[in-house]
Amino acid sequence: MKLFIASDIHGSEYYCQKLIGAYKREEADKMLLLGDILYHGPRNDLPKGYAPKAVISLLNAMKDEILCVRGNCDTEVDQMVLEFPVLADYAIIFDGQLTVYATHGHVYNESKLPPIQKGDVLLHGHTHVPVCIEHENYTYINPGSVSIPKEDSQHGYMILENGTFTWKTLEGDVVKVYSIRNS
């Protein structure tokens, strides 16, 4: 399975359109959104092309292709307008021998681990910074942000296929590749 992973759209129609274009170009099986879909939050400036109603229309048109977890900016009101589930705190994804615990990052993160097992991947957004850190018992991976990247990172997404994570810019340029070593 080829999984397209993105986080932190924050209501930007401009970057959501670019994201959907990248998803179609990648020909992935599903899109996993790691939260913060519609609202920009009080700590962030408005992203370019801020238009949550347009983002609703764009994503609802692909509702059967989207898996999603709740971000700290996502609420019950968002679920009323989005036609795919957005309020789950986490999702567990299996890719062959690999188990991925996907969440937004505001509840479960490196400081407060979810119930993961040795060799699992903790996947979350929230920080807007793409990262890959191998810990003794797990690997922490973050795709960065679609619309408000931080720490000089780029607007981007990630692909998971056959135990390999590939970070890409919205234009499709490869930034980093990381393969999970099964023990």
C-alpha positions in Angstrom: 0.0 0.0 0.0 1.2 3.5 -0.8 0.1 6.0 1.9 0.3 9.7 1.3 0.8 11.5 4.7 0.3 15.2 5.4 -0.4 17.5 8.4 -1.4 21.0 9.3 -3.3 22.4 6.3 -4.7 25.1 8.6 -7.5 26.2 6.3 -5.3 27.1 3.3 -7.1 26.5 0.1 -3.9 27.5 -1.8 -1.8 24.7 -0.2 -4.7 22.2 0.0 -5.0 22.4 -3.8 -1.2 21.9 -4.1 -1.5 19.0 -1.7 -4.3 17.3 -3.7 -2.3 17.8 -6.9 0.7 16.0 -5.3 -1.6 13.2 -4.0 -2.9 12.6 -7.5 0.6 12.8 -9.0 1.8 10.2 -6.5 -1.1 7.8 -7.3 -1.3 6.8 -3.6 -3.9 4.4 -2.2 -5.0 6.7 0.7 -4.3 10.1 2.2 -3.6 10.2 5.9 -4.1 13.7 7.4 -2.5 14.2 10.8 -4.9 17.0 12.0 -5.3 20.7 12.0 -7.4 20.8 8.9 -9.5 24.0 8.8 -8.4 26.4 11.5 -5.1 28.3 11.7 -5.0 28.5 15.5 -4.2 31.5 17.7 -0.4 31.0 17.6 -0.1 31.0 13.8 -0.5 33.7 11.3 -3.1 33.2 8.6 -1.6 30.9 5.9 -1.6 31.9 2.3 -5.1 31.4 0.7 -6.9 31.0 4.0 -10.3 29.8 3.0 -11.6 27.0 5.2 -14.9 26.6 3.3 -13.0 26.0 0.1 -10.8 23.4 1.9 -14.0 21.7 3.1 -15.2 21.3 -0.5 -11.8 20.1 -1.8 -11.5 17.4 0.9 -15.1 16.3 1.0 -14.8 15.6 -2.7 -12.2 12.9 -1.8 -13.8 11.7 1.4 -13.5 8.0 0.5 -9.7 8.3 0.1 -9.0 10.1 3.4 -8.0 8.8 6.8 -7.6 11.5 9.5 -6.8 12.1 13.1 -7.8 15.1 15.3 -5.4 18.0 15.7 -5.5 20.5 18.5 -7.3 23.0 16.2 -10.0 20.5 15.1 -13.4 20.4 16.9 -16.8 18.9 16.7 -17.9 21.8 14.5 -15.3 20.7 11.9 -16.8 17.2 12.0 -20.2 18.7 11.2 -18.9 20.1 7.9 -16.3 17.4 6.9 -17.7 14.2 5.5 -14.9 11.9 6.7 -14.0 11.1 10.4 -11.7 13.8 11.9 -12.1 13.4 15.7 -10.1 10.2 16.4 -7.1 10.9 18.6 -5.0 8.3 16.8 -5.0 5.6 14.2 -2.9 2.5 14.0 -1.6 1.7 10.6 0.0 -1.6 9.6 2.4 -1.7 6.6 3.7 -5.3 6.4 5.7 -5.9 9.6 5.7 -2.2 10.5 3.2 -0.7 13.0 2.7 3.0 12.8 0.9 4.9 15.6 -0.4 8.0 13.9 -1.6 11.0 15.9 -1.4 14.8 15.8 1.2 15.3 18.5 -0.5 17.5 21.0 -1.5 14.6 23.3 0.9 11.8 22.4 4.5 12.7 21.4 8.1 12.0 22.4 7.4 13.4 25.9 4.2 11.4 26.4 4.3 8.1 24.5 1.2 6.3 23.4 1.0 2.5 24.0 3.6 1.6 21.3 5.8 -1.5 21.2 9.5 -1.9 20.5 10.1 -1.2 16.8 7.0 0.8 16.2 6.8 4.2 14.6 5.3 7.3 16.4 4.0 9.5 13.5 2.7 12.9 14.2 2.5 16.5 12.9 1.8 19.5 15.2 5.3 21.0 15.3 5.3 21.9 11.6 8.9 20.6 11.4 9.8 17.4 9.4 11.9 15.1 11.5 13.0 11.5 11.9 14.6 10.4 15.2 15.5 6.8 16.0 15.0 6.1 19.7 16.1 2.9 21.4 12.6 1.4 21.2 10.8 3.3 18.5 11.2 5.8 15.7 9.6 9.3 15.8 8.6 10.7 12.4 7.0 14.0 11.4 6.0 15.0 7.9 6.2 18.8 8.6 3.4 21.2 7.6 1.5 21.6 4.4 0.8 25.3 4.9 2.9 26.8 7.7 6.3 25.1 7.8 8.7 26.1 10.6 12.4 26.1 11.2 13.3 26.8 7.5 11.5 23.6 6.4 9.5 23.4 3.2 5.8 23.0 2.5 5.5 19.3 2.1 4.2 15.8 2.7 5.5 12.2 3.1 5.0 8.9 1.4 5.0 5.6 3.2 5.5 2.5 1.0 7.0 -0.9 1.9 8.5 0.4 5.2 10.1 3.4 3.6 9.2 7.0 4.4 10.0 9.6 1.8 9.6 13.4 2.6 8.8 15.5 -0.4 8.1 19.2 -1.2 4.6 19.9 -2.6 6.3 20.1 -6.0 7.5 16.5 -5.6 11.2 17.0 -4.9 12.6 14.4 -2.5 13.9 15.9 0.7 14.8 12.8 2.7 14.3 9.0 2.6 14.2 6.7 5.6 13.8 3.0 5.6 12.7 1.1 8.8 15.0 -1.8 9.7 12.9 -4.7 10.9 14.5 -6.6 13.8 
